[in-house]
Amino acid sequence: MRLENGRFVVYGNAIAASHSKKATKWQEMFVNKFGYDPDEKYTLSVQENEYLGPIFGVKNIVRGDQGAPIDPENAVICSTIRMGFGHYRIAMAGASCARAMGFNPYWLDLLAIPGITTDVINWCNTWYSRWSRLSQRSGLFNKYVWEPVTTGEPTLPGLYWFLNTWIVGWPWRFLKTNVKDYKMSELFRNLHEALPSDMPVLTSHMWNCMGAVAGGMTNVVDMMFDNWPMAFQLTEGAKHGVQSPSGYYGFRTMRGFDESGKVMNPVPPDALFYVGHHVDHELVENIEVDCAARLRRMKDNEPRRFLITMGGAGAQKELFKAVIEHCIPLIQRDQVSLFVNLGDHKTNWDWLQAELAEHQDLIQTHFTWEDTQAFADEIRTGPAHGLHVFLHDNIFHAVYATNYLMRVVDVMITKPSELAFYPVPKIFNERVGGHEMWGAIRGAELGDGTVEARSIPHTLQAIDLLTQNHDLMELFCGCIVKNKSIGIYDGAYRCVELATGTKFERQPAG
């Protein structure tokens, strides 16, 4: 991004001078609010990651010299932030595939580095979570504010422009939002200047990507999220790994990134790559085995295993309650085994216990990683019955528990967030934000999930269909195996290739 005649320009597209001034003022607001020092120097080192280290060999990049020196030899940085669970999940896919390809993954969470990154992102995340939760409580707010913000498509134009300009901010889809985010992320420059400039970096959020580029890093690959192209995900100076062909076309043409609808200069092809879905190596490698196990359990009339996941924002309690209540008689008849992953939301376990006060005999809890892992390993070939609740005291295990359980469940129930891209049969419940709609469309068209169930009764209908019949399970599992054969789930490998120049070679399924 550069400034020409008072206007910021991205890939040859200039935004209005007035919007350029607002983007600069946005940056100045953070400078003044948090006392940003442009000359601040960072010292960085690495320490063991006690949670992901045993799984992926991951080490944390930390501020200070209390750890070991950063060794760029044969290393890949996986840069992320906690904003919900999806961005952590993408980074874990990058770490998993980097490890499988022989690299040492370093974990860089900008919220774990004290300083301006923590100050700014925490401020933004507080507001994001607030609006996201409000969208689940208020249908009017969701329809007229949150969906337009997250898609760039107005419901009522006049009200839309007022609410989104003065209350929430510019819609994510437009180029002016990209510039605004880049100017904010420039404040992360000093941190990234402390890293070797040519070290391979995989980013799972645009602020990580923008900060790395602003800090002079030259080998940055953004593992792009969602399936709805929005301008704020682009960073001129980085390579972008897009998960779908339609997403590739949308970003390539910058379709809809100007609010007036004008045709824009395209993103150059050397900055944009269709790579496929970002999925962990362990999941991709075992697709044939895991799908065969699902079909065997179905034919043997074992209880159908459902996994329902609570996201990082902890929304959709009403849906959780309805699904669990619907499944209780099915569990009692041994037709269903239900796994509920509460992530790291301890307060939601307190709520769920009260809701299930009359059914305590059905519940089996798994509150440590060792217990979760042992349970999943046991039922890989053994039976599973009852209602199982998973809760962990850290975000790493909270996120990865879902990934680990995916291999041993039959169906996952999830909003169409980043989990929409994973190779497991899925029921898509109602989205949180209009951008997520396109994740459900992608999954439904690929045949590894349902269409979006926009109401609780439709979600419950899907549960009944997948419990009582064989056709959908056979369809979904067949499509997942076929999708693997054409590289649909290879996105994380391809991003590592783009960052390192090393080609991934898949071993034949055995």
Buried (B, 14 or more C-beta within 10 A) or exposed (E): BEEEEEBBBBBEBBBBEEBBEBBBEBBEEBBEEBEBEEEEEBEBBBBBBEBBBEBBBBBBBBBEEEBEEBEBEEBBBBBBBBBBBBBBBBBBBBBBBBBBBEBBBBBBBBBBBEBBBBBBBEBBBEEBBEBBBBBBEEEEBBBBBBBBBBBBBBBEEEEBBEBBEEEBBBBBBBBBBBBBBBBBBBBBBBBBBBBBEEBBBBBBBBBBBBBBBBBEBBBBBBBBBBBBBBBBBBBBBBBBBBBBEBBBBBBBBBBBBBBEEEEBEBBEEEBBBBBBBBBBBBBBBBBBEBBEBBBEBBEEEBBBBBBBBBBBBBBBBEBBBBBBEBBBEBBBEEBBBBBBBBBBBEEBBEBBEEEBEEBEEBBBEBBBBEBBBEBBEEBEEEEBBBBBBBBBEEBBBBBBBBBBBBBBBBBBBBBBBBBBBBBBBBBBBBBBBBBBBBBBBBBBEBBBBBBBBBEBEBBBBBBEBBBEEEEBBBEBBBBBBEBBEEBBBBBBBBBBBBBBEBEBEEEEEE
